[in-house]
Amino acid sequence: EHVNADKGEHTSEARQKYGTPVSQAVTGHTLDRNGKVQYIKEEWVYSRDNGMLYFLQFEGERLVRVDSKRGG
């Protein structure tokens, strides 16, 4: 099973399409020009039966990047 996510996808869409991630962590945040938190950054990890790991990175609940690698 492949994780075929599109940039801009909302976290709720990703959860509906791929289920609950095996790992979910807040990795940082972005600040607005006044120094207040603008967006929370998160990374969700999905593991598939074929040994692939998919890393979905979100900013402000929107997908900004997908990386994958073979698990070992």
Accessible surface in RSA format (square Angstrom, percent):
REM  Atomic radii and reference values for relative SASA: ProtOr
REM  Chains: A
REM  Algorithm: Lee & Richards
REM  Probe-radius: 1.40
REM  Slices: 20
REM RES _ NUM      All-atoms   Total-Side   Main-Chain    Non-polar    All polar
REM                ABS   REL    ABS   REL    ABS   REL    ABS   REL    ABS   REL
RES GLU A   1   139.16  79.9  94.64  71.6  44.52 106.0  49.89  96.5  89.27  72.9
RES HIS A   2   129.49  70.8 112.61  78.3  16.88  43.2  73.87  76.1  55.62  64.7
RES VAL A   3     5.89   3.9   0.00   0.0   5.89  14.2   0.00   0.0   5.89  16.0
RES ASN A   4   109.91  75.8 102.71  99.3   7.20  17.3  20.29  48.8  89.62  86.6
RES ALA A   5    18.79  17.3   0.00   0.0  18.79  42.8   0.00   0.0  18.79  49.8
RES ASP A   6    89.54  62.7  86.44  86.0   3.09   7.3  27.47  64.7  62.07  61.9
RES LYS A   7   160.51  78.3 131.68  80.8  28.82  68.6  77.68  69.9  82.83  88.2
RES GLY A   8    37.05  45.7   0.00   N/A  37.05  45.7  29.58  81.2   7.47  16.7
RES GLU A   9    11.69   6.7   5.38   4.1   6.31  15.0   8.11  15.7   3.58   2.9
RES HIS A  10    48.67  26.6  48.67  33.8   0.00   0.0  34.08  35.1  14.59  17.0
RES THR A  11    14.13  10.0  13.65  13.8   0.48   1.1   5.04   6.8   9.08  13.7
RES SER A  12    69.91  59.1  58.45  78.0  11.46  26.4  47.81 101.8  22.10  31.0
RES GLU A  13    77.17  44.3  75.67  57.2   1.50   3.6  30.05  58.1  47.12  38.5
RES ALA A  14     0.00   0.0   0.00   0.0   0.00   0.0   0.00   0.0   0.00   0.0
RES ARG A  15    91.22  38.3  87.09  44.4   4.13   9.8  47.99  65.6  43.23  26.2
RES GLN A  16   159.81  89.4 125.52  91.7  34.29  81.7  45.89  97.7 113.92  86.4
RES LYS A  17   107.94  52.7  75.68  46.4  32.26  76.8  64.96  58.5  42.98  45.8
RES TYR A  18    25.67  12.0  11.97   6.8  13.70  35.6  15.25  11.5  10.42  12.8
RES GLY A  19    32.58  40.2   0.00   N/A  32.58  40.2  30.70  84.2   1.88   4.2
RES THR A  20   107.67  76.6  84.45  85.6  23.22  55.3  54.55  73.3  53.12  80.3
RES PRO A  21    11.58   8.4   0.06   0.1  11.53  41.9   0.06   0.0  11.53  71.6
RES VAL A  22   104.78  68.9  65.56  59.3  39.23  94.5  73.58  63.9  31.21  84.6
RES SER A  23    52.98  44.8  45.00  60.1   7.98  18.4  27.79  59.2  25.19  35.3
RES GLN A  24    86.90  48.6  54.58  39.9  32.33  77.0  18.50  39.4  68.40  51.9
RES ALA A  25    50.24  46.2  43.44  67.0   6.80  15.5  50.24  70.7   0.00   0.0
RES VAL A  26   101.40  66.7  73.06  66.1  28.34  68.3  73.06  63.5  28.34  76.9
RES THR A  27    87.49  62.2  48.15  48.8  39.34  93.8  47.06  63.2  40.43  61.1
RES GLY A  28    24.83  30.6   0.00   N/A  24.83  30.6  23.46  64.4   1.38   3.1
RES HIS A  29    93.87  51.3  74.54  51.8  19.34  49.5  43.54  44.9  50.33  58.6
RES THR A  30    33.53  23.8  29.09  29.5   4.44  10.6  33.53  45.0   0.00   0.0
RES LEU A  31    94.96  52.9  69.56  49.8  25.40  63.9  69.56  48.9  25.40  68.4
RES ASP A  32    49.99  35.0  38.33  38.2  11.66  27.6  20.42  48.1  29.57  29.5
RES ARG A  33   239.25 100.5 193.06  98.4  46.18 110.0  76.84 105.0 162.41  98.4
RES ASN A  34   119.33  82.3  86.52  83.6  32.81  79.0  20.22  48.7  99.11  95.8
RES GLY A  35    48.11  59.3   0.00   N/A  48.11  59.3  24.64  67.6  23.46  52.6
RES LYS A  36   141.59  69.1 136.39  83.7   5.20  12.4  84.76  76.3  56.83  60.5
RES VAL A  37    84.58  55.7  57.46  52.0  27.12  65.3  57.46  49.9  27.12  73.6
RES GLN A  38    97.07  54.3  69.42  50.7  27.65  65.8  16.44  35.0  80.63  61.1
RES TYR A  39   100.48  46.9  97.92  55.7   2.56   6.7  57.50  43.2  42.97  53.0
RES ILE A  40    81.01  46.1  77.61  57.8   3.39   8.2  77.61  55.9   3.39   9.2
RES LYS A  41    69.05  33.7  69.05  42.4   0.00   0.0  18.74  16.9  50.31  53.6
RES GLU A  42    29.29  16.8  28.07  21.2   1.22   2.9   2.72   5.3  26.57  21.7
RES GLU A  43    47.91  27.5  46.87  35.5   1.04   2.5   3.16   6.1  44.75  36.5
RES TRP A  44     4.68   1.9   4.68   2.3   0.00   0.0   4.68   2.5   0.00   0.0
RES VAL A  45    19.07  12.6  19.07  17.3   0.00   0.0  19.07  16.6   0.00   0.0
RES TYR A  46     2.89   1.4   2.79   1.6   0.11   0.3   2.89   2.2   0.00   0.0
RES SER A  47    54.12  45.7  38.60  51.5  15.51  35.7  13.41  28.5  40.71  57.0
RES ARG A  48    33.94  14.3  25.42  13.0   8.52  20.3   6.33   8.7  27.61  16.7
RES ASP A  49   158.38 110.9 119.42 118.9  38.96  92.1  42.67 100.4 115.71 115.4
RES ASN A  50    74.15  51.1  52.00  50.3  22.14  53.3  41.92 100.9  32.23  31.1
RES GLY A  51    31.75  39.2   0.00   N/A  31.75  39.2  30.34  83.3   1.41   3.2
RES MET A  52    31.56  16.3  31.55  20.9   0.00   0.0  27.76  23.6   3.80   5.0
RES LEU A  53    42.02  23.4  42.02  30.1   0.00   0.0  42.02  29.5   0.00   0.0
RES TYR A  54     6.85   3.2   6.85   3.9   0.00   0.0   5.79   4.3   1.06   1.3
RES PHE A  55    40.52  20.3  40.49  25.1   0.03   0.1  40.49  24.5   0.03   0.1
RES LEU A  56     0.00   0.0   0.00   0.0   0.00   0.0   0.00   0.0   0.00   0.0
RES GLN A  57    54.54  30.5  54.54  39.9   0.00   0.0  11.40  24.3  43.14  32.7
RES PHE A  58     1.66   0.8   0.58   0.4   1.08   2.8   0.58   0.4   1.08   3.1
RES GLU A  59    55.60  31.9  50.35  38.1   5.26  12.5   4.85   9.4  50.75  41.4
RES GLY A  60    25.50  31.4   0.00   N/A  25.50  31.4  10.31  28.3  15.19  34.0
RES GLU A  61    91.22  52.4  89.20  67.5   2.03   4.8  20.20  39.1  71.02  58.0
RES ARG A  62   114.04  47.9 114.04  58.1   0.00   0.0  37.34  51.0  76.71  46.5
RES LEU A  63     2.75   1.5   0.01   0.0   2.74   6.9   0.01   0.0   2.74   7.4
RES VAL A  64    58.20  38.3  47.52  43.0  10.68  25.7  49.82  43.3   8.38  22.7
RES ARG A  65   127.65  53.6 127.65  65.1   0.00   0.0  28.77  39.3  98.88  59.9
RES VAL A  66    52.96  34.8  27.36  24.8  25.60  61.7  27.36  23.8  25.60  69.4
RES ASP A  67    49.61  34.8  44.09  43.9   5.52  13.1  24.56  57.8  25.05  25.0
RES SER A  68    59.37  50.2  30.50  40.7  28.87  66.5   2.33   5.0  57.04  79.9
RES LYS A  69   119.40  58.2 113.34  69.5   6.05  14.4  62.67  56.4  56.72  60.4
RES ARG A  70   155.56  65.3 134.30  68.5  21.26  50.6  66.85  91.4  88.71  53.8
RES GLY A  71    27.28  33.6   0.00   N/A  27.28  33.6  12.11  33.2  15.17  34.0
RES GLY A  72   130.54 161.0   0.00   N/A 130.54 161.0  65.80 180.6  64.73 145.0
END  Absolute sums over single chains surface
CHAIN  1 A     4912.8       3734.7       1178.1       2286.4       2626.4
END  Absolute sums over all chains
TOTAL          4912.8       3734.7       1178.1       2286.4       2626.4
